[in-house]
Each structure stands twice: as structure tokens, then as C-alpha cells.
Amino acid sequence: MEIKNILKLSVRNLRANTLRSFLTMLGLIIGIGAVVLIISLGAGAQAMIVSQINSLGSNLVGVLPGASDAKGPPASVFGIQVKTLINDDVTALLADSRTEHLVAASGYASGQGKMVYENQELEGGSFMGVAGSYPNVENTTLASGRFFTEEEDSGLARVAVVGSEMRHELFNGENPVGKTFKIKRESFRVIGELEPRGAVAFTNQDKQVFIPLNTAQKILLGWRHLSLIRARVDEAANIEEAIQGMKEVLRDQHNLDSAEEDDFSVRNQADAVELLKTITDAFRFFLAAIAAISLLVGGIGIMNIMLVAVTERYREIGLRKAVGATRSNIMTQFLIETLVITGIGAVIGIAGGAVISFLVTIVAKALGYDWVFIISLPSVLMAVSVGLVIGLAFGFYPARRAAKLDPIVALRYE
């Protein structure tokens, strides 16, 4: 029997039991859809964050507390409280001749707390303690007002510069400059408002409140260590020299001898991008592997339904064998039916995963994230290939059982 005729017969048999065919492929649809969705969302998130990091400029260097190897993440990435960086480290970096290529640097101390303006309350509002040099480090611009000075920082001034969305989040749409509000019951006066900047690494900068670093540490947080240090180098060509100088200065600051490893991690933008890719790739493929378990469930469902189909069609199989169909013909027919089911299921699953990913992209953009919708050809081909392999693997036993039927026994089956 020609493959073309077998294919027609297989499609006809599937159409005769549309509901059962759909239920048979449902597990496969969910599994493939989940895999495509996770890979797509992971790729979109990765592209968004890489774009955000690159937009900060190639001559930005970050120092994180906690040791790490060249490729792995520092301890602070996993939320472990590491206290190896302090304000004096920033001062030393800017003063030492070994770091002459640094044009600006700032320590960062982040926290959250209840913010209140008149009758408006914002639970868990995010604030960031930074130095007066923050605009030069991050290349930010002010929409109105001014940024606080180094003198205000050292004098524990209770002033704040707010992100653009805080106007609506906390200040009822009014111009926030000149207004007084509270963070953790401490009063602050707004002296500036930043231009919209959007989200960077899943943190919406437009919803941040920036206050002097020393004020944040001593009044709101009650600690003297830094969450991180960021510095801007004069030219991208001097990045490596600057990083080496920063490491030497920090090792001296921390009194580390030659046998001790760094208790900090210095990363440029390229390092940050590679680290991010490593983490997100591992995370999304781990989730995709978990989602792929449902493919096995779908494969078992396909095998069970095909066994039922073989039992229901004993007489048909016996009749075909009686008129000359070979074992190969029977086996090919049932394998093709299985492949048709898995192929259709794979297409529906891919389409479903892509649609959901697209909807997530729309929602993310509406929330202010520059999310990217990505469906890669390799992921689609992988999903189809996995579906077909599962179809062959789980369809082989029912097809073999049908092929081995004795035509006389099959024709007598009621």
C-alpha cells in the first residue's frame, strides 16, 4: 500500500474520532506549548536585560560584595547578605593613582519602606541611597529640579530625587519638586525629578526614590556596608586597566595578602551580559526540562489510545491481511496515524505557546518593560522533532501489536 494512501486512510480514521484524537494529543499539546512558551519568554527576557545593560554604556564597571570565579555569580546574586564593601572603598578608588581612569563612582545601598504623602500611601516603596555623583555614573538626566550634592550627602540631608512615575504613584499627579513626604516615618523633601528611564534588569528605575547614601545608611537602614559600587571609566579602551587597578586598590583596602582570594567581584558590562546569559540559559532550560515531563505523559496517553484503536479495529486489520496487506503495511499505517496525531499536536502546541508568549509581551510592555517577543526557529524545530520522536517511540508497540495479529483470529473477533 502506498504511503499516500496510508496517509489518507490514517487521516480518515482520525477524523472519524475527532474528540478522541484531540484528547489523545492534548498532553502533547500542553507539553510542547509549555516548552515553547518557556524558551520564548526566557529568550525575550534575556534580550531585554542585555539591551538594558548595553544601553548603560560599555565603560561602566560594577563591584559586587562577595568572591566569585571569573564566570560564576557572586554570592550577593543569590540574596546572601555580604558586607565586604563600605563607603571608604569608594573614596579609595577615586583617590588612588592606580584608578586614574575612573571619572566617577558611587556606592549604592538599597531598601524598601512605607512612603506617605498627605493621604497617599505606598507600601514597600523602593529607595536607593547613592552619592551625589550618581548622575555622572549612570548618565541620568533631570526633568526638573536638581540632584543632591556631596555636602548634602555627608551632612545627612533629608532630601530626595524621585523617578518619573513617582509623580503618579505617590504625589497624586502633582509636580513632586518641593513636596515633603515620609519614608519609614522620616521626612524628606523632594528636590528633583528624573527623566523617564524605564526598567533595568527587572527594576523599574522610574519608581525609585534616590536619597543621599549616608542618609540611607545611617537613618533608614542602620548599616554601613554597600549593596554594590558602580564606576564610570573615561574610555572603553581603558576598561581592563581600570579593573586591574580597582582590584589592587580594593585588596589593599581589605588587607588581603597574596594567598587570599578577593572578597569582591569586579565586572564590566561584557561580564555582566555573559553572567546574565549563563544564569538565564540555565534557568529556562531547567524549566523547559520540567515542562517536557508532560510530553512523556502525552506519549503514554498516545500509546494507550492507539492500543484501544488496535483492539477496536481487529476485524479491519484481519480483513486487510486477508486481501494481501503485509505486516509492514499494517505497522506503517498505525505508525503514520501516530505521527499525524503528534504532528498536529506539535503544531497546535507551538501555536499556543507562541500566542501566550505574545500576550505576555503585550502585558509586559503595558507595565513599562521593554520586553522582546522571540520565537526562534531552532526551538520550533526542536519541539516538532521531540513530538515526532515521542510519537514513534510510544506508537511503536501498538503498531507492532497490530502487525502481529493473526488474520483468522482477527476476523473472528467480535
N, C-alpha and C positions, 0 to 999 in steps of 0.2 A: 504494500500500500504506500503511495507516495506521501511524502511529508506534508505536501499541500493539502491533500485530502484528510490526513490525520489531524492537521491543524483545524480544518473546517469542522470535523466531527467533534473535536475537543471543545471548540467554542460553542457549538450547538448544545453539547451536554451541559456546559456551564450555564448557558442561558436558560436551559430548562429548569435549573435550580438556582435562580438568581440570588435569593435570600441566603441560601446555604453557602453559595460561593462567596458572597460578601462576608458572612460571618467567619468563613474559613480564612479569608485573607485579613480579617480585622486585626489580629495580633501582629501580623507582619506590617500592616499599615501604621499601627501605633509605634512599633519598634523603629522602622525606617524613618518615620516622621520625626520621632524624638531625636534620633541620631543626627539627621539633617538640621533640625532646629538648634540643637546644642552646638554643633560645629559652626553654623551660621552666626549665632549670637556671639559665640566666642571670638570668631574672626572679626565681627563688627566691633565688638568692644575693644579688641586689641588694636584695630586700625584707628579707632577714635582716640585711644590713650596715646598711641605712638604719635599721632598727628599733634595732639596737645603738647606732648613733651618736646617735639621738634619745634613747635611754634615758639617755645621759650628761648630758643637760640642755642647754637652749638657751643657757645662759650660759657655755659653755666655749669658749675660744679657743685655737687652736694656732698655733705659729710653726714653720715648717719652714725648714731651710737651703736656699739657692738661690733665684734670682729666677724669677718666672713672671709671666704676664699674669693678668688678673682671672679668667679661666675655665680656663686651662690648668693642668696639673700642674707642681709644682716639680721641679727636677732630681732631688731625692732620691727621688721616687716611682719612678724607673726604676733605682734602685740605684746611682746615681752618687755617689761619696763627696764630699760638700760639707762644708766645715769653717768655715762663716761664723758659727756660733753657739757661744758659750762661756759659762761659769758667770757671768762678770761681767755678761753681758746680763740674766740673771735678777735679779741683785742690783739692777741699774739700774732695771729695770721695776718692782720693788717699792718702790723708794725715791723715784722721781720723782713730783712732784705732777701731772704730766700723765696719770698712770695711777692716779689715786686710786680708781678704781672696781674695781681688782684686789684681791680679798680673799686670794688665794693663788696661788702659781705654783711650778712645779718644772721643772728641766731633766731630760732623760732621756738615758741612754747605755746602749744595749742590746748584748748579746753572747751568745755561746754557749761552752760548755766542758764538759769531763767533770766530773761530780759523783759523789762517792763517800761513802757512809755505811756503815761497817763492811764487810760483804761485798757490799753492794748498789752497783751502778754504773749511772750514767745517762749514756750518751754523748750529746754535743750538747745538754745541758740548757740551757734559756734563762734568762738572768738580766737584770735591768734595774736600772741604777743610777738612783736617784731621790732627791729631797730629803725631809727629814722632813715637809714639808708635803703630801706625796703624798696621804694620805687625805682632806685637805680639798679638794684639787684634783679628785680622781676620785670623791669620795663613797663611798669604800670603808669597810667595817666589819670589825673583827677578831672572829674566833671565839674566840680565846684569846690571852693574852699582850699585847704592846704593839708599837707601831711605834717605829722608832729616832728619835732626836732630832737636831736641827740640830747639837748639840755632838758627838754621835757621828759625824755626817757630816763635820764639819770636822776631827775628830780621827782620821779614817781607821779608825774602829772596824770590826772584822770580825764584824759581826752581820748577821742576815738575817731577813726575814719571808717566809713561803712561802705559795703558793696552796694551796687546799684539797686538790687532787688529788696534791700532792707527798707527802702523808702515805702514800699507797699507791705512788706512783711511785718514791720513794727511801727512805722510812722504814719500810718493811715493815708499814704499817698502824698504827704506833705514833704516839702524840702527839709531834709533832716539837719542840715547845717545850722548850728546854733541851738539845736534842741538838746535837752538834758534827759537822759534815760538811765536805767539801772541794770547792772549785770551782777547777779548774786547779791542784790541789795546795796551794791556800791554804785554811787552816782558817777556818770561820765557825760562829758559834753562833746557833742559831735562837731568836729572842726573841718571835716572834708568828706566828699563822696566820690568814689571811684567810677571811672567809665566801665560800662559792661565788659566783662571778660569771659564769662561762661564757665563751664566745668573743666577742671584739670584733674585727671586721674580720679574721676568719680567724686571730686569735691567741688561743689559749686562756689566759685570764688565770689560771685555776686551776692551770696547770702552770708558772707563772712563779716565779722566786725574786727577791725585791726586796732590794737591798743599798744602803748609802749611796752617793750619787752620786760623791763624791770617792774613796771606796774602789774603786769600779768603774773609774773613770778612771785612777787612779794605780797601782793594784796589779794589776788584771786586764786592762785594755785597753791601757794605755800611751799614752793620748791625752788631750787636754784639751778637745776640742770636744764638742758635744752632738748627739744624733740629732734632737732636737726640744725645744721648750718648750711646756708647756701651762699655761694660767692660767684661773682662775675669776673671773667678773665678778659684782659684787654683785647686779645685776638685769639681766634680759634687755633691758630698755628702754635700758640704758646700753652695749650691745654696740658700736654704731658709734662712740660717743665713745671708748670704751676702745681699740678697734682703731686709731683715728687717733692716740691718744696713744702707743700701743705702737710704731707705725711711726715717729713722731717721735723717740722715745727711742732706738730701735734704730739709726736713721740717724745720730744724734749719736754713739752708741757706736761705730759702724763708720766714723766720719769720712767720710761720704758727702756730697759737695756737691750742689747743686740739679740739676746736669746728669747726675748718675749715678743709675742705677736701683737699686732695692732689691736687696740680696743675700740677701734672706729673703722668706718668704711668710707673711702673717698670714691665717688662715682661721677663720671661726666655724663653727658646726655646719651652718648652712644652706649655706655654701660647700662644706663637706666633702661634704654629701649631693649637691649638684649636680655636683661634680667626680667623685664616685663614679659617679653615673648616667651621666655623659658617657663615662667610661672603660669601664664595663661594657656600656653600649649598643653602643659602637663594637666592643668585643671580641666580643660574642656575635653581632652581625650579620655581622662578618667571618668568624667560624667557620661561621655559618649559610650564608653565601655559598659557602664552600668545600664544605660538605656538599651544597649544591644542585647542584654539578657532577655528582654521581651521578644527579641527575634527568635530565640530558642523556644520560647513559649508558643510563638506563632508557628514555628516549624513543627512542633508536636501536634498542634491543632490541625495543621495541614495533613500530617500523616494519618491522624485519626479519621478525618473526614474522607480521605482517599481510601482508607480501608473499608469504611462504610460504603463508599461508592463501588468498590470492587464487589462487595457482598451483594449489593442491590443489582449488579449487572452480570451476575453469574451466567444467566441464560444468554445474554448478548455475547459474552465472551465465548461461551461454548459454541454458539451459532457461527461466530466469525472463524473460530478454529476449525469447525466442521467444513466450512467452504474454502479453507486453504490459508487462513491467516497463521503466520508463524509466531513463535514465542517473541521474536524480535519485534514483530508488528504490534503485538499486544502491549509489550513493555514500553515501546516507543510512544504509543498512544497515551498511556497513563502518565508517562514522564512529561510529555508535552502538555497535557492538561494541568499538571502540577506547575510547570514553568509558566503557563499562561496565567494561572492564579497568582503566582509570586510576581510575575512581571507587572500585571495590572496593580497588584498591591503595592509594589515598589513605586510605580508612577504616582498613585494616589498619595502614598506616604510622603514622597518628595514634594509634591504639590502642596500638601497640607502643612508640612514643615516650613516650606518657603513662605506660604501665606501668613502663618503665625509669626514668623520672623519679621516679615514686612510690617505687620501690625505692631509688633513690639518696637520696631524702628520709629514708626509714626508717634507712638506714645512717648518714647524716649526723647524725640525731637521736641514734642509739645512740652516736656518737662525741662527743656533747656539743654539737653545733652546733644552734642554733635555726633549722634550715632550713625554708623555706616551700615547699609544693608548689603550683605555679601553672601552670595550663593556660588561657591566655586565648582567648576566642572569636575575636579578630582573627587570632591565629596559626593557629588551626584553619581559619578561612575562607580565609586566605592559602594554607595548604597544599593545601586542596581546589582552590582556584582555579588554583594553579600546576600541579597534577596534571592538571586538565581542559584547561588551555591546552596543556600538553605533549602530551596525548592528541590534541587537534585538530591541532596542528602536525605531529606525526610520523605521524598517521594519515591525513592528507590525501592524500599521494602514493599509498599503497596503495589508498585508496578511489577516487581518480581513475583509477588504472590499471584497477581492476575495472570502473568505469563505462564506460570507453572500449573495452572488449573487443567485438570483432565476434562476434555470436551464432553465426554459421555456423562461424567458426574455433573458437570455444569449444566448440561441440557436437562437433566432430571431434577435440577434444583427448583423448588417451589418458594 
